[in-house]
Amino acid sequence: MMDTFNELAVHFGRSASLMGILSRPPAETPVRRPAVVILNTGIAHRVGHHRMYVKMARELAALGHLVFRFDFSGIGDSAPRRDTLDPTEAHKADVLEALDWLTASCNVNEVVLIGLCAGAEIALGYGHSDKRVIGLVLLDPEIPHTARFYVRYLRRRLTELRSWRSFVRRRGLIWEQLSDRARSAFGGATSQSAKADNELEQLYVKSYQRKLNVLIVITGKALEGRYRNQLFDAFPNVPLKGWVSVEYYKDADHTFTSGEIRGALQKLVVGWIKALSVTPAPSQILLEGDDIRSRCGQAGKRGIETLGITESEVGLPSRPVGNRPHDSQLQQGRFD
């Protein structure tokens, strides 16, 4: 597969403190829009669980897409931020710097964001605010619990002895939710879960107003009780049906441990992005393709200092020593 894609390791951002891998199509393959940016899942770095982001990026690159996987500040090979932004705003700032680098270096103005769990929340929270974002792939995002969820959850959990023990000891999901709702009812204040649900609903409203393309994948084993139409039931006032595409993987866990399921997920995501893709007109291919390959692909030959990094046996670059600020620093190779 080495001939079907190539990759750059990049330090980017205002202080060149962020680290990412740009997967690109080979010279003979026309560059297709949109580009794809894959976001971290919690503290997991750009490789993704079971290296699924590496494989996904390379398949998309082989089809002609530019794919950028990067580590958020303080994760993986990216240095911590030096400002005082809270985590939510820091993540948004990191995404902005990633998109700004792609625009400046690769002439990218159309992007799909992909994220799992926390990465999905970041994608949803940021996507509506940037006109370059045209689509979101949200893998197992947060979905408010509905009446049907609780029925399914209780039916499964109460058959287990440990669930009864937790219930008697006032522990577990049900007690947490009941306590939260009770405090809200008797104290008059809006519960924390209700506030979170309202904020989440507004993010979907804003994404709908932007007419973003949205693919949502829900897993059946991440949290017992989840079901295919849960998002629709949770937000009945948002016109989700007919707008978002929802897929339900009944036998998938939260990190898609099964190789067979990961293969099906990759096929789904790649196919969905492929359906959105546009190949520039011949005149644009010449202009944009040459520009992308000269600015993204040949930067190391044009005098931009290359990174002092090495590839391990699995292709994971180590952190450079004595990193100095530059607009961008690149090294070509094959990386995780």
C-alpha positions in Angstrom: 0.0 0.0 0.0 3.1 2.3 0.2 2.6 3.4 -3.4 -1.0 4.5 -2.8 -0.3 7.2 -0.3 2.5 9.2 1.3 2.7 11.0 4.6 4.3 14.0 6.4 5.0 14.5 10.0 4.3 18.1 10.8 4.8 20.5 13.7 2.4 23.4 13.3 0.6 26.1 15.2 1.7 29.5 16.4 4.6 28.1 18.4 5.0 24.9 16.3 3.9 23.0 19.5 1.3 20.8 17.8 2.1 17.5 16.1 0.2 15.9 13.2 0.4 13.5 10.4 -0.8 14.5 6.9 -1.7 11.5 4.7 -1.8 12.5 1.0 -2.6 10.8 -2.3 0.2 9.9 -4.6 1.3 12.3 -7.4 -0.8 10.6 -10.1 -4.0 10.7 -8.1 -6.2 13.9 -8.4 -6.8 15.6 -5.1 -10.4 15.3 -4.0 -12.4 17.6 -1.7 -13.1 17.6 1.2 -10.1 17.2 3.3 -10.5 15.2 6.5 -9.4 16.1 10.0 -9.4 13.3 12.7 -9.6 14.4 16.3 -8.3 12.7 19.4 -10.4 10.5 21.6 -9.9 11.7 25.2 -6.2 11.0 26.1 -5.7 8.6 23.2 -3.4 10.1 20.6 -3.7 10.5 16.8 -3.3 6.7 16.1 -6.7 6.0 17.4 -7.9 2.8 19.2 -6.5 -0.3 17.5 -4.8 2.1 15.0 -8.1 2.6 13.3 -7.4 6.2 12.4 -4.1 5.3 10.7 -5.9 2.8 8.5 -8.8 5.1 7.8 -6.5 8.0 6.9 -4.5 5.9 4.5 -7.5 4.5 2.7 -9.0 8.0 2.3 -5.6 9.3 1.0 -5.4 6.5 -1.5 -8.8 7.7 -2.8 -7.4 11.3 -3.2 -8.3 13.0 0.1 -5.9 14.9 2.3 -6.2 13.6 5.8 -4.8 15.2 8.9 -4.5 13.4 12.2 -3.0 15.5 15.1 -2.5 15.4 18.8 -4.3 17.9 21.0 -2.1 20.0 23.2 -0.6 18.0 26.0 -1.4 14.7 24.4 0.9 12.4 22.4 3.7 14.4 20.7 2.0 17.8 21.1 3.4 20.1 23.9 1.0 21.5 26.5 -0.5 24.9 25.9 1.1 27.9 27.6 -2.1 29.9 28.0 -4.9 29.7 30.5 -7.7 28.4 28.2 -10.1 25.9 29.8 -10.0 22.4 28.1 -13.0 23.1 25.9 -11.7 26.3 24.5 -8.2 24.9 24.2 -9.5 22.0 22.1 -11.3 24.5 19.8 -8.1 26.6 19.5 -6.2 23.5 18.5 -8.7 22.6 15.8 -8.6 26.1 14.5 -4.8 26.0 14.2 -5.0 22.7 12.4 -7.5 24.0 9.9 -5.5 27.3 9.5 -2.4 25.2 8.7 -4.2 23.1 6.1 -5.6 26.3 4.5 -2.3 28.1 4.4 -0.2 25.1 3.5 -2.5 23.0 1.4 -5.1 25.4 0.0 -7.8 23.5 1.9 -11.2 25.2 2.4 -13.6 22.2 2.8 -13.2 19.9 5.7 -14.9 16.9 7.4 -14.2 16.5 11.1 -14.2 12.9 12.5 -14.2 12.2 16.3 -15.0 9.4 18.7 -16.6 10.0 22.1 -14.9 13.2 23.4 -13.6 13.8 19.9 -17.1 13.7 18.6 -18.2 16.3 21.2 -15.3 18.6 20.1 -16.2 18.2 16.4 -19.9 19.0 17.2 -18.9 22.0 19.4 -16.5 23.4 16.8 -18.0 22.5 13.4 -20.8 25.0 13.2 -18.5 27.9 14.0 -16.1 27.5 11.0 -17.3 27.9 7.5 -14.6 25.5 6.2 -16.3 22.6 8.0 -18.9 21.0 5.7 -19.4 17.7 7.5 -19.1 15.8 10.8 -18.6 12.1 11.5 -19.6 11.6 15.2 -18.7 8.1 16.5 -20.6 7.2 19.7 -21.3 10.8 20.7 -23.0 11.7 24.0 -26.8 11.2 23.7 -29.3 12.2 26.5 -31.0 9.3 28.2 -34.7 8.8 27.2 -37.5 6.9 28.8 -37.0 4.1 26.3 -33.3 4.0 27.3 -34.1 3.6 31.0 -36.5 0.8 30.2 -33.9 -1.1 28.2 -31.2 -0.3 30.7 -33.1 -1.5 33.7 -34.4 -4.6 31.9 -30.8 -5.7 31.2 -29.1 -4.5 34.4 -31.6 -5.8 37.0 -31.0 -9.4 35.9 -27.5 -9.1 37.4 -26.8 -9.5 41.1 -24.2 -6.7 41.3 -26.7 -4.3 39.8 -29.1 -5.0 42.7 -26.3 -4.5 45.2 -25.4 -1.1 43.5 -29.1 -0.1 43.6 -29.5 -1.0 47.3 -26.3 1.0 48.1 -27.5 3.9 46.1 -24.8 3.7 43.5 -24.7 3.5 39.7 -26.3 5.3 36.8 -29.9 5.1 37.9 -29.3 6.6 41.4 -27.1 9.3 39.9 -29.8 10.4 37.5 -32.6 10.2 40.1 -30.6 12.2 42.6 -29.8 14.9 40.0 -33.5 15.1 38.9 -34.7 15.2 42.6 -32.3 18.1 43.5 -33.6 20.0 40.5 -37.3 19.3 41.4 -37.0 20.3 45.1 -34.4 23.0 44.7 -35.9 24.8 41.8 -32.6 24.9 39.9 -32.0 23.3 36.5 -30.2 20.0 37.0 -26.7 19.6 35.6 -27.8 16.8 33.2 -30.7 19.1 31.9 -28.2 21.9 31.3 -25.9 19.6 29.4 -28.8 18.3 27.4 -29.9 21.8 26.5 -26.4 22.8 25.4 -26.1 19.6 23.3 -29.5 20.3 21.7 -28.3 23.8 20.7 -25.2 22.5 19.1 -27.4 20.3 16.8 -29.6 23.2 16.1 -26.6 25.3 15.0 -25.2 22.5 12.9 -28.6 22.2 11.2 -28.7 25.9 10.5 -25.3 25.6 8.9 -26.6 22.7 6.8 -23.7 20.5 7.8 -23.6 16.9 6.5 -23.7 14.7 9.6 -23.0 10.9 10.1 -23.6 9.5 13.5 -22.6 6.0 14.6 -24.1 4.5 17.8 -22.8 1.4 19.5 -24.9 -1.1 21.3 -22.4 -2.3 23.9 -20.9 1.0 25.0 -23.7 1.6 27.4 -26.5 -0.9 27.9 -29.8 0.5 26.9 -28.7 2.6 23.9 -30.7 2.2 20.7 -30.8 3.4 17.1 -33.4 6.2 17.4 -32.3 7.5 20.8 -31.0 10.8 19.3 -34.3 11.4 17.6 -36.3 10.7 20.8 -33.9 12.9 22.9 -34.3 15.9 20.7 -37.8 15.8 19.1 -37.7 19.6 18.4 -34.7 19.3 16.2 -35.4 18.2 12.6 -32.8 15.4 12.8 -34.8 12.9 10.7 -34.0 13.4 7.0 -31.0 15.4 7.9 -28.5 13.3 9.8 -27.5 9.8 8.8 -27.5 7.4 11.8 -26.0 3.9 11.9 -26.4 1.5 14.8 -23.8 -1.2 15.5 -25.5 -3.4 18.0 -22.5 -5.6 18.7 -19.9 -2.9 18.8 -18.2 -1.6 22.0 -17.1 1.9 22.5 -13.6 1.5 21.0 -14.7 -0.8 18.2 -12.5 -3.7 19.5 -13.7 -6.2 16.9 -11.6 -6.2 13.8 -14.7 -7.1 11.7 -16.7 -4.2 13.1 -13.8 -1.8 12.6 -13.7 -2.9 9.0 -17.4 -2.3 8.6 -17.0 1.1 10.2 -14.2 2.1 8.0 -16.2 1.0 4.9 -19.1 3.1 6.1 -17.1 6.3 6.9 -15.0 6.1 3.7 -18.1 5.5 1.6 -19.9 8.4 3.2 -17.0 10.8 2.6 -16.6 9.5 -0.9 -20.2 10.4 -1.6 -19.5 14.0 -0.5 -16.3 14.3 -2.5 -15.6 16.5 -5.5 -12.8 16.3 -7.9 -11.8 19.8 -9.1 -12.1 20.7 -12.7 -9.1 20.0 -14.9 -7.8 23.6 -14.6 -8.2 23.5 -10.8 -6.5 20.1 -10.6 -3.4 21.5 -12.2 -3.4 24.6 -10.0 -4.5 23.0 -6.7 -2.7 19.8 -7.2 0.7 21.5 -8.0 0.1 23.9 -5.2 -0.7 21.1 -2.7 2.3 19.0 -3.7 4.7 21.9 -3.7 3.5 23.4 -0.5 2.5 20.3 1.5 4.6 17.6 -0.2 7.9 19.3 -1.1 8.2 21.7 1.8 11.3 20.0 3.1 13.0 20.6 -0.2 12.1 24.3 -0.2 14.1 25.3 2.8 11.7 24.7 5.6 13.6 23.0 8.4 12.8 19.3 8.8 12.1 17.7 12.1 14.7 15.9 14.1 12.5 12.8 14.4 13.0 9.1 13.7 10.7 6.3 12.8 10.3 3.4 15.2 9.5 -0.1 13.9 5.8 0.8 14.0 6.4 4.2 12.4 5.7 6.4 15.4 7.9 9.5 15.4 9.6 10.4 18.7 9.4 13.9 20.1 12.1 16.2 18.6 14.7 17.6 20.9 15.2 21.3 21.1 12.2 22.1 19.0 12.2 25.8 17.9 9.2 27.8 16.7 8.6 27.8 12.9 5.5 28.3 10.8 5.6 24.5 10.1 8.2 21.8 10.2 7.9 18.6 8.1 9.5 15.3 7.5 8.3 12.9 4.8 8.0 9.2 5.5 5.4 6.7 6.9 4.1 7.4 10.4 1.5 6.3 12.9 
